[in-house]
Amino acid sequence: MIPLLSNRDGRNYQKVFVLYETMRDWPGQPTPHYRQAIFLDRDGTINVDTHYPHQVELLEFIPHALHALALLAKLPLDIIVVSNQAGIALGMFTCKHMSEFNRELRSKVEESGGRIDAFYFCPHHELKDLPPGSLTCICSKPAPGMLLEAAKDFQLDLSKSFLIGDKTSDIAAGESVGCMTILVETGKAGKEEEALPVRPNYVIGDLYEAAKTVQSILQIRTDIFDSQGWRSNQWC
């Protein structure tokens, strides 16, 4: 079960604790493919952040995001979405609504030649919605709980993995576990309420440009390993 540390509204949080035994929304049984992953924020990075988006009919992709996911699908990376879904704790929508939204998003991505290997989520209040001095759960970014659970599920080396997001909380989560981080200038563009003092490895216009950057980094890694006599598929 997801460990909870917040002391706000203990009765409601206990209900969340019972209902959500894992941070993974999909798949039911993960299948590791690579030793490295690319973690993607959802709202503001892949799809337009329409303020707690959850209605399937309002799903709108950020320009070039589908092309980005098609490019990433060709790379030797598990593609894992990690998303704070505080709207569940706020009573704005249910886990079922979120799963339906994720399912529609994944279907559109696959129709465009891309793939998503897993969705992880945090259903709890974000720090900005808690009173001063409250403790938070371990899964709401900037905490790295979703990344750590995915690393266990997919047998990942986080130091060889990437994280892309539009918020400083995304970047902080990636930094805390040693991922290479990319802040995209879509969505909040790192200017969200109570932004954190982070230093992403790259600041890039959108997910497509970020995907091309990841592709180039992987190629450089492969060239280095090959030049040193390593088999590149040991690492990629």
N, C-alpha and C positions, 0 to 999 in steps of 0.2 A: 504494500500500500504506500501511497505518497505520504511521507512524513510531514506533519504540519507543526509549525512553531508559532504561528500567530495566536495572540490571545484575544483578538477581536471577535465578538459574536460567537463565543465558543460553541453554542448549540448548533448554529448553522454550519460552522466549520466541521463539527463532528459528523454531520450528515454528509458533507463533501468527502470526508475521510472514508466513510463507509462505501460510498458509491464509486469512487475512483481508485481502483486498485493498482493502476499503472498510469504513467504519463503517456503511454502510447495509444493513440486513437486507432491506428491502422499500420500494418497488418496485424492480424491476431497472432501470427507466429512469424517473427522476423527471420529473414534468410540472408546471412552475411555473404557479400560478394568480394569486397575489397578491404584492405586494411585502413583505408582512408575514406573520408566523407566530405561532402559539402553540406553544411547546415544552412538552411535558408529561413529567414523570417518570412511570415506570410503576408499580413496586412501592411501595405505600404512598400513592400518589396516585390511581391508577385502580383497581388491584386490591389486595386484601389482601396484605400482605407476610408470607408464610408461611415466611420464611427461605429465600432463594434459590428462589423459586417457578419451577417449570419443567414440572410435570406438568399436562397439559391438564385432567384430571379434577378437579384441585384448584383450578382457576381460580375465584376468588370476587371479585366486584366490591364495592368499598366502597359503602355506601349512597349513593344519588343520583348516583353517578358516571356511569351510563348516561344519566340525564337531563341531566347536565352536558354530555356529548359530543353529545347531540342539540341542545342549545342552541348549543354552539360551532359545530356544522355549518352553522348558519344565518348565521354571521358571515363577513365577507370576510377569512379567515385560512387559511393552510395549517396543518393540525393535524399536528404532528410529535412523535413520542415519542422521547425521548433517554434511554437507560437503561444504567447500569453493570451489566454481567452478569459479575461476577467469579467466579461459580460455574463458568464455563467454565475459567478459569485454575486454579481450585482442584480441577478434576476432578470436580465434582459433577454436571455435565450437559454436553451437547455443543451446538454451534451448531444442529444439527438439532432438538434438543429445544426450544431457545429459539424457533426459527422456527415450530415447530408451536404453541407457546404463543401467540406473537404472532398467528398466523393465526386461532386460535380466539378470541382476544380481539377481533380486528378483526371477525370474523364476528358475534359477539354485539353489538358496537357498531352495526354496520350494521343488524342486525335491529331494533334499538331506535331507528332513525332518525338515528344519528350517523355520523361518518366519521373515519377516520384516514388521512392522506395519506402518511405514511412512518414507518418505524421505523429508528432508528439505535441502535447499541450499542457498548459497549466490552467486549472479552473478557478484559481483563487484570486483574491483581491491583490492588486498591485500596490506597491508601497505608497504611491501618491493617493490612494483611496483609503489609507489607514491613518489613524490618529498618530501624532508624534509619539515616539517611544515604543510603538508596536513592533513586535517581532514578525517576520514574514516567513512564508514557506520556503523550501529549498528549490522549488522548481520555477518560480516566477523570475524571468530574467530581470535584473542582471545576475541572479543566482544561476549556477550552471547545472542544476539538477536534471533538466531534460537532456542536455548533452552527455552527462555522465551515464544516464540510463541507456541512451542510444549507443554509447560506446560499449557498454556491457552487452547489449543485445546484438550488436553488429561486429563485435570484436575489433574495435577501431583503435588506431594509434592517433590520438587527438593532436599530437605534435605535427602530424603530417596532414591534418585536416584543415578545412577552411570554414569560415562563417561569414555570411553576407546578410546585412540588415540595414534598415533605415534609421534605427534609433541607437542612441549611445548605450542603452541597456543591452541591446543585442551584442554590441562590440565588447562591452564589459564581460558578458558571459563567455564569449569566445576567448578573450584575453586570459581569463582566470584559469582556463584549462590548456592554454598553450596553442590554440588554433591561430592560423593566419587570418586576420580580420579585414573585411572590406565594408566600408560605409558607403551606401548608395544615396544619391541626392534626389531620391524620389520619396514619397510619403513625408515623414517628419524631417528627413534629411539631417538628422542629428540635432535638431533644434526642439525636441519635445520638452514638455513641462518637466522641470527638475532634471535637466540634462546632466550627465555625468562627465567628469574630466577624463576622457579616454584618448588614446592615441592609436587609431586604426592604422594598419599597415598601408592601406590604400583608401583614398576617397575618390569615388568614381560615379559618373553620371547616372547609370541605371544598371539593371540586372544583366542586360545583354553585354554591356561593356565590361562588367565585372566577370561574366562568364568567359569572355575572350582573354581577360587577364589571367584567370585561373588556368585556362588552356595553355597559355604561354609559360606560366610558372611550371606546370607539369612537364612541358616539353624541355625546359631548361634542366629540371631535375633528371629527366631521362637521359639527356645528353651528358650530364656530369657523371652519372652512374655508368653509362656505357663507356665513357672515356677512361674510367678507372677500372674497367674490366668487370663491373657488376652486371648481372642480368637485370635489366630494368623492370621486368615483371615481378621481381622480388619486392619492389617498392610501389608499383603502380597497379 
